């Protein structure tokens, strides 16, 4: 599924790949057994990502910044260099990610990834 542009966005996808070119608003993504990509995200106050057995990639608009509340089980969360993120190992299988990506703007993004990866990039 390919979508050119959206404001507020909610997606629940199973066994499907989804690509969104431009997002300008809050988002909630729940992806299982498929990949999800946003080329450019900005203008959001709240974002939520749940993914398992599929990867999520979020390109950030210039100036986009947020507080990250992340947890990866058997997976990872990657973020741009220069981000202020603390990584805390929780047992052998889980890493907790807390901190700021970009300039803090009051926005928050919650990520829960399992057997998958989530990446943020400028």
C-alpha positions as CSV (number, residue, x, y, z in Angstrom):
1,X,0.0,0.0,0.0
2,X,1.4,3.4,-0.9
3,X,0.0,6.7,0.3
4,X,1.2,10.1,-1.0
5,X,0.3,12.5,1.9
6,X,-1.6,12.4,5.2
7,X,-2.4,14.5,8.2
8,X,-3.3,12.5,11.3
9,X,-2.6,8.9,10.5
10,X,-3.5,5.5,12.0
11,X,-2.5,2.1,10.6
12,X,-3.0,-1.5,11.6
13,X,-1.3,-3.7,9.0
14,X,-0.7,-7.4,9.0
15,X,1.3,-9.2,6.4
16,X,1.4,-6.0,4.3
17,X,4.0,-3.3,3.5
18,X,2.9,0.3,3.8
19,X,4.7,3.4,2.5
20,X,3.6,7.0,3.4
21,X,5.4,9.8,1.5
22,X,4.6,12.8,3.7
23,X,3.0,12.8,7.2
24,X,2.1,16.1,8.9
25,X,0.3,15.2,12.1
26,X,0.0,12.6,14.9
27,X,0.4,8.9,14.1
28,X,-0.3,5.5,15.4
29,X,1.2,2.5,13.6
30,X,0.8,-1.2,14.5
31,X,2.6,-3.5,12.0
32,X,3.0,-7.2,12.1
33,X,4.9,-9.3,9.5
34,X,5.3,-6.3,7.2
35,X,7.4,-3.2,6.7
36,X,6.3,0.4,7.2
37,X,8.0,3.5,5.9
38,X,7.4,7.2,6.3
39,X,9.6,9.3,4.0
40,X,9.0,12.6,5.9
41,X,7.2,13.1,9.2
42,X,6.7,16.4,10.9
43,X,4.1,18.5,12.7
44,X,3.2,15.8,15.2
45,X,2.7,16.0,19.0
46,X,2.2,12.3,19.6
47,X,3.4,9.2,17.8
48,X,3.1,5.5,18.6
49,X,4.8,2.6,16.9
50,X,4.2,-1.1,17.6
51,X,6.0,-3.5,15.3
52,X,6.8,-7.2,15.3
53,X,8.5,-9.3,12.6
54,X,8.7,-6.2,10.3
55,X,10.8,-3.1,10.2
56,X,9.6,0.5,10.6
57,X,11.6,3.4,9.0
58,X,10.6,7.1,9.8
59,X,12.3,10.0,8.0
60,X,12.0,13.2,10.0
61,X,11.3,16.6,8.5
62,X,13.9,19.3,9.1
63,X,13.3,20.7,12.6
64,X,11.3,17.7,13.8
65,X,12.2,16.7,17.4
66,X,10.6,14.6,20.1
67,X,11.1,12.7,23.3
68,X,11.6,9.0,22.7
69,X,10.1,6.3,24.9
70,X,11.3,3.1,23.3
71,X,11.6,-0.6,24.1
72,X,13.1,-3.3,21.8
73,X,12.9,-7.0,22.5
74,X,15.1,-9.1,20.2
75,X,15.4,-6.0,18.0
76,X,16.7,-2.5,17.9
77,X,15.8,1.2,17.6
78,X,18.2,3.4,15.6
79,X,18.3,7.2,15.6
80,X,20.4,10.1,14.1
81,X,23.8,10.8,15.5
82,X,23.8,13.6,18.0
83,X,20.6,12.5,19.6
84,X,20.6,12.4,23.4
85,X,19.4,8.9,24.0
86,X,20.1,6.6,27.0
87,X,20.1,2.9,26.2
88,X,19.5,0.5,29.2
89,X,19.8,-3.2,28.9
90,X,17.0,-5.0,30.6
91,X,18.0,-8.7,30.7
92,X,19.5,-10.4,27.7
93,X,16.7,-9.6,25.2
94,X,15.5,-6.1,25.8
95,X,16.9,-2.6,25.4
96,X,15.1,0.5,26.8
97,X,15.6,3.8,24.9
98,X,14.9,7.1,26.6
99,X,15.8,10.6,25.5
100,X,15.6,13.3,22.9
101,X,15.9,13.1,19.1
102,X,16.4,16.6,17.6
103,X,15.3,19.6,19.4
104,X,12.8,18.9,22.2
105,X,9.4,20.3,21.1
106,X,7.0,18.8,23.6
107,X,6.3,15.9,21.2
108,X,6.6,12.3,22.3
109,X,7.0,9.1,20.4
110,X,6.4,5.7,22.0
111,X,8.0,2.7,20.3
112,X,7.6,-1.0,21.1
113,X,9.4,-3.3,18.8
114,X,9.7,-7.1,19.0
115,X,11.8,-9.3,16.6
116,X,12.2,-6.2,14.4
117,X,13.8,-2.8,14.1
118,X,12.6,0.8,14.1
119,X,14.8,3.6,12.7
120,X,14.5,7.3,12.7
121,X,16.6,9.5,10.3
122,X,16.9,13.0,9.0
